[in-house]
Amino acid sequence: MTDWDVAIIGGGPAGLSAAYEAARRGARTLVLEKATHPRYKTCGGGLIGHSVAAVADRITVPADDRIERADFTHDGRAAFTRRSARRPLLAMVRRPEFDDALRRAAEEAGATVRQATPVRGVEQDEGGVRIRLAGDETVTAAAAIGADGSSGVTARHVGVEYGQVDLGLEVELPIGADRQAQWKGRLLIDWGPLPGSYAWVFPKGDLLTVGVISARGDGERTKAYLRDFLARLGLDGIEPVHDSGHLTRCRTESSPLRRGNVIVAGDAAGLLEPWTREGISFATRSGALAGAAAAGKELARYERDVTETLVPTMRAGARLLAVFARHPRLFHNLLRTPPGWRMFERFCHGETSFVGTVERFPVRQALRLLG
């Protein structure tokens, strides 16, 4: 007999979504989280419609702001503004509060969450999975779900392969009442000077989250892009509450999702959208799929579900990124048009995916012509 039916390594959106689904199906479920909630996590914190829908049955989203206006620039120039005609584009959350709400929901569903519990290693045999903790303690489970990030122990154990690695830099800036009024309900996206790069400003009440992302390998120019972006907006004199960086890693299409009785979800599986590098919706959805499969003892089903539901969107996003990296002005100008804005708006609302976009005949033909 094992200690648990399902053991989940990592207590972020993927792991806690897995815990909620497994526990509510009656599985004895344990979450092992190295930190203590609420804890800071480098993340833009903008929830698209797919993210909100994935958690709506268990939490009230703790939104600090809801975005109705989007400003766009191309390396600081050619500015234009669009507004959402029907409902907010994004819900803005701070990850400490969002993740802690997911933790409470998982516990209410019956999961046990052990915090401040680092995992040192994972082993398997015919009896199940053995998880080695700090202090030489061992936990056993019939199945394990890795949700401990792309640099965690489970990604290495499963052998996840990454085909795209990007560097994200982010600062959290405290702002006063005047700037709060200036940015309330409004975001800014700047298509950057480096291939495939962009920057953002996301408002969260008395904080602004400002960041940039670009392909790994040009760190100094990425840092310079963030400095220039902050200076351009008059935000360079504010002392950050948080100043952080992280690597986002996107899997190759042939990368494994499972090794024996261990499956990986979210960042640990390299599941994110390659163009925008949006990961929360992929974390919550893949986590839910993993939890349901593990509770039902159908781990092969998880591989099929991810391949059918998430991989096509990733494939389409990779095509868009390849063209965007070469033709950022084209994408900027496209968003100026009514069809381009409707596409962006519907994507934010969760009414369409990049799969539907790139398969439309005019878009498919344009992508083919652009390479």
C-alpha positions, -999 to +999 in steps of 0.1 A: +000+000+000+012+035-008+008+065+014-012+084-012-031+077-044-018+109-060+012+130-049+017+163-066+050+181-066+046+218-068+018+241-054+013+266-083-017+268-106-009+235-123-003+215-091-033+229-072-056+224-102-044+188-103-050+185-066-085+199-068-095+175-096-079+144-080-093+151-045-129+158-056-128+124-074-121+107-041-083+101-045-061+105-015-042+135-026-010+152-013+006+184-026+043+191-017+052+228-021+087+240-013+075+276-003+048+288+019+016+305+006+011+333-001+044+337-020+056+360-048+060+345-082+074+363-113+044+365-136+025+392-155-007+380-139-031+387-168-058+361-169-073+354-203-108+339-207-095+303-208-077+309-174-108+324-158-131+296-171-107+269-158-110+281-122-145+296-121-160+265-105-138+267-074-127+303-067-137+339-071-108+354-091-091+379-068-088+406-095-070+439-088-081+453-121-101+444-152-087+456-185-110+474-209-085+495-228-054+483-247-026+506-259-001+493-285+033+506-296+060+493-319+093+500-301+078+531-286+063+544-318+031+543-339+009+543-308-028+534-310-056+525-286-085+500-287-113+494-262-132+462-255-168+467-267-184+440-246-166+430-215-131+432-200-102+418-219-082+404-190-084+400-152-053+412-134-042+392-104-013+391-080+001+356-080+004+354-042-034+359-038-044+339-068-023+309-059-034+310-023-071+310-034-063+278-055-047+263-024-077+268-003-100+253-030-078+222-032-079+218+005-116+222+006-119+195-020-100+172+003-064+175-007-036+178+019-011+206+011+023+204+028+041+237+025+078+245+031+085+209+019+112+207-008+114+176-029+149+162-035+142+133-059+117+109-075+121+072-080+098+045-093+094+007-091+065-017-097+050-006-063+046+030-073+065+063-069+088+072-040+094+109-034+124+118-014+120+150+008+145+171+026+156+154+058+156+119+042+118+115+046+101+095+019+065+097+006+050+070-016+021+073-040+005+052-067+010+081-092+028+114-091+022+147-109+051+170-115+042+207-113+074+220-100+085+241-130+108+236-159+139+234-137+123+210-112+131+174-103+101+159-122+110+175-156+144+159-153+130+126-142+105+124-171+131+138-196+112+169-208+128+185-239+126+222-246+127+237-280+122+274-271+137+292-241+130+328-234+142+353-208+116+373-190+125+403-168+099+420-146+096+447-119+067+455-096+064+492-091+044+509-062+024+538-076+004+567-060-031+577-066-024+598-098-007+569-116-034+545-103-060+566-120-039+569-152-035+531-156-068+518-141-084+495-166-056+500-192-027+479-204+002+487-227+019+463-250+050+473-269+064+451-297+101+453-291+134+458-310+147+422-305+133+394-326+101+380-310+103+404-281+076+425-264+070+445-233+040+451-211+025+473-184-002+456-163-020+476-136-028+460-102-042+487-080-013+503-062+012+483-083+023+483-119+038+451-133+062+460-160+082+435-179+099+424-212+105+390-227+129+379-255+147+348-266+175+337-243+210+345-254+209+383-255+205+391-219+222+425-220+200+438-248+169+424-230+179+443-199+185+475-219+151+471-235+135+470-200+155+501-189+146+520-220+109+510-217+107+522-181+125+555-190+102+561-219+072+558-196+087+579-168+087+550-145+125+546-141+127+566-109+105+542-089+121+517-065+107+483-073+090+462-047+102+431-067+128+430-094+131+395-109+139+374-139+130+339-151+133+316-180+102+303-198+107+270-215+084+256-242+085+219-250+094+203-283+064+186-298+079+151-293+088+158-257+075+132-232+047+140-208+050+108-188+075+083-175+058+053-159+036+065-131+049+101-132+033+127-154+042+164-158+019+195-161+022+232-166+057+247-168+072+213-158+059+199-190+069+229-210+033+238-217+028+274-227+018+295-257+050+301-277+042+335-291+027+354-260+044+330-236+011+329-217+013+300-193-015+302-166-042+289-188-020+260-199-011+253-162-047+252-150-060+232-179-031+207-180-032+204-142-069+196-142-064+170-170-035+154-150-055+153-117-085+136-134-063+111-152-043+102-120-074+098-099-088+075-125-056+056-129-055+064-166-022+081-171-020+074-208-053+093-211-035+124-199-010+122-228-039+119-253-058+148-237-029+172-238-021+162-274-056+168-285-065+200-266-033+219-259-007+209-285-026+223-315-027+257-299+010+256-292+017+245-327-003+275-341+014+299-316+049+287-328+039+295-364+028+330-353+060+336-333+081+327-363+064+352-385+062+379-358+099+376-351+106+386-387+076+410-393+066+427-360+054+459-378+030+437-398+014+424-366+013+459-351-005+472-381-028+442-383-041+450-348-050+485-360-076+470-383-111+459-372-105+422-381-072+422-363-086+438-332-116+414-331-092+385-333-072+398-303-104+406-284-118+371-290-085+355-280-085+374-247-121+365-240-114+328-246-138+327-276-112+314-300-077+300-301-047+306-323-057+273-340-088+288-354-070+320-363-042+305-383-065+280-401-087+308-415-079+309-452-066+345-455-044+341-425-031+307-436-022+321-470-005+351-454+016+330-431+026+308-460+037+338-480+056+353-450+075+321-444 
